[in-house]
Amino acid sequence: MSSQKGNVARSRPQKHQNTFSFRNDKFDKSAQTKKINQKLHDGVCQRCKEVLEWRVKYNKYKPLSKPKKCVKCLQKTVKDSYHIMCRPCASELEVCAKCGKKEDIVIPFNKDPEKTENNESYKHTRNCKSHEESGADLDFDIYLDDTDNNQVD
Protein backbone atom coordinates (compact mmCIF):
# COMPACT_ATOMS: atom_id res chain seq x y z
CA MET A 1 0.00 0.00 0.00
CA SER A 2 1.07 3.55 -0.59
CA SER A 3 0.40 4.54 3.03
CA GLN A 4 2.94 2.11 4.49
CA LYS A 5 5.76 3.65 6.48
CA GLY A 6 8.81 4.19 4.30
CA ASN A 7 7.01 3.25 1.05
CA VAL A 8 7.49 6.43 -1.01
CA ALA A 9 7.85 4.97 -4.51
CA ARG A 10 4.76 3.79 -6.33
CA SER A 11 5.25 0.56 -8.27
CA ARG A 12 2.39 0.88 -10.78
CA PRO A 13 0.91 3.63 -12.94
CA GLN A 14 -2.33 5.41 -12.15
CA LYS A 15 -5.30 3.03 -12.53
CA HIS A 16 -7.82 5.39 -14.17
CA GLN A 17 -6.24 7.80 -16.62
CA ASN A 18 -8.52 10.40 -18.14
CA THR A 19 -8.42 10.32 -21.91
CA PHE A 20 -10.68 13.34 -22.45
CA SER A 21 -11.55 16.43 -20.44
CA PHE A 22 -14.89 16.97 -18.74
CA ARG A 23 -17.53 18.91 -20.70
CA ASN A 24 -20.47 20.33 -18.78
CA ASP A 25 -22.74 20.43 -21.83
CA LYS A 26 -22.01 16.97 -23.24
CA PHE A 27 -25.25 15.39 -22.05
CA ASP A 28 -27.11 18.42 -20.65
CA LYS A 29 -28.06 20.68 -23.54
CA SER A 30 -30.73 22.63 -21.67
CA ALA A 31 -31.34 26.35 -21.95
CA GLN A 32 -30.18 26.85 -18.35
CA THR A 33 -26.78 25.27 -19.09
CA LYS A 34 -26.35 27.44 -22.19
CA LYS A 35 -27.23 30.52 -20.15
CA ILE A 36 -24.72 29.58 -17.42
CA ASN A 37 -21.97 28.96 -19.99
CA GLN A 38 -22.54 32.39 -21.59
CA LYS A 39 -22.61 34.30 -18.28
CA LEU A 40 -20.02 37.06 -17.92
CA HIS A 41 -18.53 37.24 -14.42
CA ASP A 42 -18.04 40.97 -13.90
CA GLY A 43 -17.38 43.02 -10.79
CA VAL A 44 -15.19 40.38 -9.13
CA CYS A 45 -11.47 40.04 -8.43
CA GLN A 46 -9.21 37.64 -10.35
CA ARG A 47 -9.37 34.86 -7.74
CA CYS A 48 -13.16 34.97 -7.47
CA LYS A 49 -13.45 35.03 -11.26
CA GLU A 50 -11.32 31.88 -11.48
CA VAL A 51 -13.46 30.20 -8.79
CA LEU A 52 -16.68 31.03 -10.64
CA GLU A 53 -15.24 29.86 -13.96
CA TRP A 54 -14.17 26.57 -12.32
CA ARG A 55 -17.71 26.11 -10.99
CA VAL A 56 -19.15 26.68 -14.47
CA LYS A 57 -16.58 24.40 -16.14
CA TYR A 58 -17.22 21.44 -13.84
CA ASN A 59 -21.01 21.85 -13.61
CA LYS A 60 -20.99 23.03 -9.98
CA TYR A 61 -22.45 26.52 -10.63
CA LYS A 62 -26.04 26.81 -9.42
CA PRO A 63 -27.96 30.01 -10.27
CA LEU A 64 -30.08 31.79 -7.69
CA SER A 65 -33.81 31.14 -7.76
CA LYS A 66 -34.66 34.39 -5.96
CA PRO A 67 -32.60 37.48 -5.04
CA LYS A 68 -30.37 37.38 -1.94
CA LYS A 69 -29.87 40.08 0.68
CA CYS A 70 -26.96 42.49 0.21
CA VAL A 71 -24.60 42.80 3.19
CA LYS A 72 -24.23 46.57 2.73
CA CYS A 73 -27.69 47.96 1.93
CA LEU A 74 -29.62 45.00 3.45
CA GLN A 75 -32.02 44.92 0.49
CA LYS A 76 -32.84 41.79 -1.51
CA THR A 77 -30.98 43.00 -4.59
CA VAL A 78 -28.20 40.42 -5.09
CA LYS A 79 -29.12 38.61 -8.31
CA ASP A 80 -25.80 36.83 -9.01
CA SER A 81 -24.94 33.47 -7.44
CA TYR A 82 -22.18 33.33 -4.82
CA HIS A 83 -22.11 37.15 -4.49
CA ILE A 84 -22.60 38.94 -1.17
CA MET A 85 -23.12 42.48 -2.49
CA CYS A 86 -25.42 44.00 -5.06
CA ARG A 87 -24.00 45.70 -8.13
CA PRO A 88 -24.59 49.33 -7.00
CA CYS A 89 -22.96 48.79 -3.57
CA ALA A 90 -19.96 46.94 -5.01
CA SER A 91 -19.34 49.52 -7.73
CA GLU A 92 -19.77 52.42 -5.28
CA LEU A 93 -17.30 50.95 -2.78
CA GLU A 94 -15.03 49.57 -5.56
CA VAL A 95 -14.76 46.13 -3.93
CA CYS A 96 -15.24 42.58 -5.19
CA ALA A 97 -18.93 41.67 -5.17
CA LYS A 98 -18.18 38.06 -4.19
CA CYS A 99 -15.53 38.25 -1.44
CA GLY A 100 -15.91 41.91 -0.42
CA LYS A 101 -12.17 42.61 -0.50
CA LYS A 102 -10.71 45.73 -2.04
CA GLU A 103 -8.89 43.94 -4.87
CA ASP A 104 -8.38 44.89 -8.52
CA ILE A 105 -11.65 44.28 -10.34
CA VAL A 106 -10.94 42.29 -13.52
CA ILE A 107 -14.07 43.24 -15.49
CA PRO A 108 -15.90 46.23 -13.97
CA PHE A 109 -19.68 46.37 -13.92
CA ASN A 110 -21.17 47.84 -17.04
CA LYS A 111 -24.31 49.89 -16.82
CA ASP A 112 -26.32 47.28 -18.78
CA PRO A 113 -26.32 48.86 -22.25
CA GLU A 114 -28.84 46.28 -23.52
CA LYS A 115 -31.37 47.19 -20.85
CA THR A 116 -31.01 50.92 -21.42
CA GLU A 117 -31.35 50.46 -25.18
CA ASN A 118 -34.46 48.34 -24.66
CA ASN A 119 -35.94 50.95 -22.31
CA GLU A 120 -35.18 53.75 -24.77
CA SER A 121 -36.75 51.85 -27.66
CA TYR A 122 -39.77 51.06 -25.48
CA LYS A 123 -40.12 54.73 -24.53
CA HIS A 124 -39.70 55.71 -28.16
CA THR A 125 -42.43 53.34 -29.38
CA ARG A 126 -44.67 54.43 -26.53
CA ASN A 127 -44.18 58.09 -27.47
CA CYS A 128 -44.82 57.32 -31.13
CA LYS A 129 -48.06 55.56 -30.27
CA SER A 130 -49.21 58.46 -28.12
CA HIS A 131 -48.37 60.88 -30.97
CA GLU A 132 -50.28 58.71 -33.44
CA GLU A 133 -53.36 58.74 -31.21
CA SER A 134 -53.27 62.51 -30.80
CA GLY A 135 -51.94 63.07 -34.34
CA ALA A 136 -55.28 64.29 -35.71
CA ASP A 137 -54.95 67.73 -34.08
CA LEU A 138 -51.23 68.22 -34.91
CA ASP A 139 -50.17 70.11 -38.03
CA PHE A 140 -46.66 69.45 -39.38
CA ASP A 141 -46.23 71.85 -42.32
CA ILE A 142 -42.50 72.55 -42.28
CA TYR A 143 -40.75 73.76 -45.41
CA LEU A 144 -37.28 72.30 -45.81
CA ASP A 145 -36.06 74.63 -48.54
CA ASP A 146 -32.70 76.37 -48.40
CA THR A 147 -34.46 79.72 -48.12
CA ASP A 148 -35.04 81.62 -44.91
CA ASN A 149 -38.80 80.97 -44.96
CA ASN A 150 -38.65 77.96 -42.63
CA GLN A 151 -41.70 78.84 -40.61
CA VAL A 152 -44.47 76.71 -39.23
CA ASP A 153 -47.93 77.84 -40.41
C-alpha positions as CSV (number, residue, x, y, z in Angstrom):
1,M,0.0,0.0,0.0
2,S,1.1,3.5,-0.6
3,S,0.4,4.5,3.0
4,Q,2.9,2.1,4.5
5,K,5.8,3.7,6.5
6,G,8.8,4.2,4.3
7,N,7.0,3.3,1.0
8,V,7.5,6.4,-1.0
9,A,7.8,5.0,-4.5
10,R,4.8,3.8,-6.3
11,S,5.3,0.6,-8.3
12,R,2.4,0.9,-10.8
13,P,0.9,3.6,-12.9
14,Q,-2.3,5.4,-12.2
15,K,-5.3,3.0,-12.5
16,H,-7.8,5.4,-14.2
17,Q,-6.2,7.8,-16.6
18,N,-8.5,10.4,-18.1
19,T,-8.4,10.3,-21.9
20,F,-10.7,13.3,-22.5
21,S,-11.6,16.4,-20.4
22,F,-14.9,17.0,-18.7
23,R,-17.5,18.9,-20.7
24,N,-20.5,20.3,-18.8
25,D,-22.7,20.4,-21.8
26,K,-22.0,17.0,-23.2
27,F,-25.3,15.4,-22.1
28,D,-27.1,18.4,-20.7
29,K,-28.1,20.7,-23.5
30,S,-30.7,22.6,-21.7
31,A,-31.3,26.4,-21.9
32,Q,-30.2,26.9,-18.3
33,T,-26.8,25.3,-19.1
34,K,-26.3,27.4,-22.2
35,K,-27.2,30.5,-20.2
36,I,-24.7,29.6,-17.4
37,N,-22.0,29.0,-20.0
38,Q,-22.5,32.4,-21.6
39,K,-22.6,34.3,-18.3
40,L,-20.0,37.1,-17.9
41,H,-18.5,37.2,-14.4
42,D,-18.0,41.0,-13.9
43,G,-17.4,43.0,-10.8
44,V,-15.2,40.4,-9.1
45,C,-11.5,40.0,-8.4
46,Q,-9.2,37.6,-10.3
47,R,-9.4,34.9,-7.7
48,C,-13.2,35.0,-7.5
49,K,-13.5,35.0,-11.3
50,E,-11.3,31.9,-11.5
51,V,-13.5,30.2,-8.8
52,L,-16.7,31.0,-10.6
53,E,-15.2,29.9,-14.0
54,W,-14.2,26.6,-12.3
55,R,-17.7,26.1,-11.0
56,V,-19.1,26.7,-14.5
57,K,-16.6,24.4,-16.1
58,Y,-17.2,21.4,-13.8
59,N,-21.0,21.8,-13.6
60,K,-21.0,23.0,-10.0
61,Y,-22.5,26.5,-10.6
62,K,-26.0,26.8,-9.4
63,P,-28.0,30.0,-10.3
64,L,-30.1,31.8,-7.7
65,S,-33.8,31.1,-7.8
66,K,-34.7,34.4,-6.0
67,P,-32.6,37.5,-5.0
68,K,-30.4,37.4,-1.9
69,K,-29.9,40.1,0.7
70,C,-27.0,42.5,0.2
71,V,-24.6,42.8,3.2
72,K,-24.2,46.6,2.7
73,C,-27.7,48.0,1.9
74,L,-29.6,45.0,3.4
75,Q,-32.0,44.9,0.5
76,K,-32.8,41.8,-1.5
77,T,-31.0,43.0,-4.6
78,V,-28.2,40.4,-5.1
79,K,-29.1,38.6,-8.3
80,D,-25.8,36.8,-9.0
81,S,-24.9,33.5,-7.4
82,Y,-22.2,33.3,-4.8
83,H,-22.1,37.2,-4.5
84,I,-22.6,38.9,-1.2
85,M,-23.1,42.5,-2.5
86,C,-25.4,44.0,-5.1
87,R,-24.0,45.7,-8.1
88,P,-24.6,49.3,-7.0
89,C,-23.0,48.8,-3.6
90,A,-20.0,46.9,-5.0
91,S,-19.3,49.5,-7.7
92,E,-19.8,52.4,-5.3
93,L,-17.3,50.9,-2.8
94,E,-15.0,49.6,-5.6
95,V,-14.8,46.1,-3.9
96,C,-15.2,42.6,-5.2
97,A,-18.9,41.7,-5.2
98,K,-18.2,38.1,-4.2
99,C,-15.5,38.3,-1.4
100,G,-15.9,41.9,-0.4
101,K,-12.2,42.6,-0.5
102,K,-10.7,45.7,-2.0
103,E,-8.9,43.9,-4.9
104,D,-8.4,44.9,-8.5
105,I,-11.6,44.3,-10.3
106,V,-10.9,42.3,-13.5
107,I,-14.1,43.2,-15.5
108,P,-15.9,46.2,-14.0
109,F,-19.7,46.4,-13.9
110,N,-21.2,47.8,-17.0
111,K,-24.3,49.9,-16.8
112,D,-26.3,47.3,-18.8
113,P,-26.3,48.9,-22.3
114,E,-28.8,46.3,-23.5
115,K,-31.4,47.2,-20.8
116,T,-31.0,50.9,-21.4
117,E,-31.3,50.5,-25.2
118,N,-34.5,48.3,-24.7
119,N,-35.9,50.9,-22.3
120,E,-35.2,53.7,-24.8
121,S,-36.7,51.9,-27.7
122,Y,-39.8,51.1,-25.5
123,K,-40.1,54.7,-24.5
124,H,-39.7,55.7,-28.2
125,T,-42.4,53.3,-29.4
126,R,-44.7,54.4,-26.5
127,N,-44.2,58.1,-27.5
128,C,-44.8,57.3,-31.1
129,K,-48.1,55.6,-30.3
130,S,-49.2,58.5,-28.1
131,H,-48.4,60.9,-31.0
132,E,-50.3,58.7,-33.4
133,E,-53.4,58.7,-31.2
134,S,-53.3,62.5,-30.8
135,G,-51.9,63.1,-34.3
136,A,-55.3,64.3,-35.7
137,D,-54.9,67.7,-34.1
138,L,-51.2,68.2,-34.9
139,D,-50.2,70.1,-38.0
140,F,-46.7,69.5,-39.4
141,D,-46.2,71.9,-42.3
142,I,-42.5,72.6,-42.3
143,Y,-40.8,73.8,-45.4
144,L,-37.3,72.3,-45.8
145,D,-36.1,74.6,-48.5
146,D,-32.7,76.4,-48.4
147,T,-34.5,79.7,-48.1
148,D,-35.0,81.6,-44.9
149,N,-38.8,81.0,-45.0
150,N,-38.7,78.0,-42.6
151,Q,-41.7,78.8,-40.6
152,V,-44.5,76.7,-39.2
153,D,-47.9,77.8,-40.4
